[in-house]
């Protein structure tokens, strides 16, 4: 139940648009950095800490939330934002569920559950259009930041 199956022609079209917008040299550099830097080493790395902070800040901004209530509120919007953070942080920094649970002051089991729930929601995006649009904005921002870390 995927929203769209992409093919090589779609890829070629997007590459041509990127080259037209950024130029050949910058497009090649960007793709190289994206391939090499889509994950950041360990949770001890200062870059991972920065990604965690950026993910949380961007989620608060994109989901239009109050920072003071972010970690504790039981409203759906706050849960969705935290769930998106769990998924992005775990995927791109390889920080353990235990460490993520400490950052968010949640139980390890809750972090694991909501990260898994986020994966499920991503797998069927048409059932969660609002969440997907907000999550995609945050994730794309983080991917863009990671791709620029070593530039």
N, C-alpha and C positions, 0 to 999 in steps of 0.2 A: 504494500500500500504506500509506495513512495510517491511523492508529489510530481517528480519528473525524472525520467531516465535521460541522462546526458550521454552524448556520443562524441566521437572525435571531431566531428564537424562543429559541435557546440564549443568544444575546447579551442579549436582553431579560431573560431569567431571571437571568442573572448580574448585570446592572445593578441589578435590583430587590433582589437579595441584598446588593449593595454599598451601596445606598442605605439599606436596613434596618439594616445593620451600622454604617455610618459617617455617615449623614445625607446629605441632598441637597447641602448646601453643600460638605462635605468631598469627596464623590464627584465633583462637578464639578471642583473644584480638582485632585484627584488625576488625573483623566482629562486635564485640560488640561496638567498638568506632564508626564504620561507621554507625551503626543503631542509636546510641545515639547522634551523633554529626553531622548529615548532615545539620543541620540548626544552625545558631548562633543567639542569642537573638535579641537585638535591635540595632539601628544605633548608640546608645550612647556607646555601648560596644567597648572596645579597640580592641577586636578580630575581630569585624566586620570591623573596619577601616583597620586593617592589611589585611584582606581578600580582601577588595576593592583595596588596593595598590598592593597586589600580583596578583590579577586578571588583573589589568591594565598592570603591568609590564610583566606578562607572555603573555598577548595578543600581546603586542608590539613585544616581542621576537618571538613568534610562527608565527604571521602573517608577520614578517620581515618588520617592519615599523620604521619610524623615530619618536623618542619621541617628538620632537618639533612640528611636524605636526599632532600628534595623535588626539588632541581635535578639530581641525578646518578643516582638509582636507576633501574635497568632493569626493576624489577618492574611488572607490568601496571597495578596500582593507581596507581602514581606516573605512569606514562605517560598513563593516562586522565585523571588530574587536570590534568597539564600541558596535554594536548590540549584539555580543557575551557577552561582559562585562555586558551590561544591564541585559541580561537574567540570567547570572550566579550570579551577585550581588543580584538581586531581589530574585532569587530562594533560595540562600543559606544564605542570611543575613536578609531577610525580611525588608530591607531598602525600604522606600517608593519611589514612582516614583518622587515625588517632590525633595527629598534629592538626588536621583541619578541625576536628572536634574541639580542640583546645582553643584555636583561634576564634571559633564561633560560639564557644561556651555551650556546646551541645554534646549529647552522648554520641560515642563513636558509632553505635548502631543506627542512630538517627541520620547521621551524615551518610553512612553507607546506603541506607534505605532511600533517602531523597536523591542521592547521586544516581542510584539505579533507576529511580522513578523518572529522573530527568532524561536518562538514556532512552527509556521507553517512550517518553513524550516526543523526543527528537525523532524516533523511528517512525512515528505516525503524525507528522506535522499538521495535516489538515484537520485533525481533531482538536488541536491546541493553537489556533492561528495567532491569538494575542500573545501568548507566552512565547511562541516561536519567533515572532517579529522582534520582541524585546530581547530575548536570549541571543538571537543572531546578531543584533547590534553590539551587545556586550562582547560576544565571542569574536566578532570581526575586529573590534577595537583591540582586544588583547592579542590576536594573531598579528595585527599590524604592528603593535608595539614590540612583540617578540622578534618579528622580522627586521626591525630596526635596531635591535640591541647591539649588534656587532658591526653596525655601519660606521 
